[in-house]
Amino acid sequence: MKIKHTPFILSLTLVTVISGCATAPEKPTESAEPVPFVSDYPTRDRVEYVLNCVAQHGGLTYISQYACGCKIDKIAEKLSFAEYEAAKTFSYLSKGQTGDAAAAMRDPTQSKDLRKRLKDAEQYAEKNCFVK
């Protein structure tokens, strides 16, 4: 009789051990470098960028819409939204101004650095998204 119940007890023990292991939470793996969060750009700003880009590239077509959407995604890979917004602000406020009027926006090191990074990001985006 003792031998008759042994397989049942062993199988019950095995099921208990397996189910206990299956419900134990796994520890999250830590990566050496965090993945950049691309979607920190507000939707309104993404849409505004795409609409302006589409207008500059011949109007709304599937190809221009796709290429311009790709372009803002690629820019977002290179610049955070705060950097993008600051670079655009420096660009807008110094455009068309000459002399001392634009010096406050054009000449600071931060302005030059951000405008250069934005220009580089836009060139990277155009190269990767085939914007014509």
C-alpha positions, 0 to 999 in steps of 0.5 A: 500500500505504501508503494501504491501512493508514492507516485501520487505524493511525488507528483503532487510535490512536483506540481507544488514546487513547479507552481511555486516557481512559476508564481515567483516574480522575476527581478527586472534586468538592469541595462547598462544604458537606458533606452531614450524615450522618443515620445516626449514631444507633445502631440500638438507640436509633432502635428504642427511640425508635420503640417509645416513640413508638408506645406514646405514640401509641396502639399499633403500627399501620403509620401510627404506626410510619411516623410515629415512624420519620420523627420520629427521622429528622427529629430526627437532621437537627437534632441529632447523636447526642451532642447528642440523648443529652445533651439527653435525659439533662438532661431525664430527670435534671431531670424531677420534681425541684424546688429544689436537687436538680434545679438541677445538671441544669436550670440550666446554660446547656448544659442549657437550650440542648440541651433547647430544641434538642431541643424545637425538633427534636421540633416540627419532626419532628411538623410534618413527619411528621404525628404525631398 
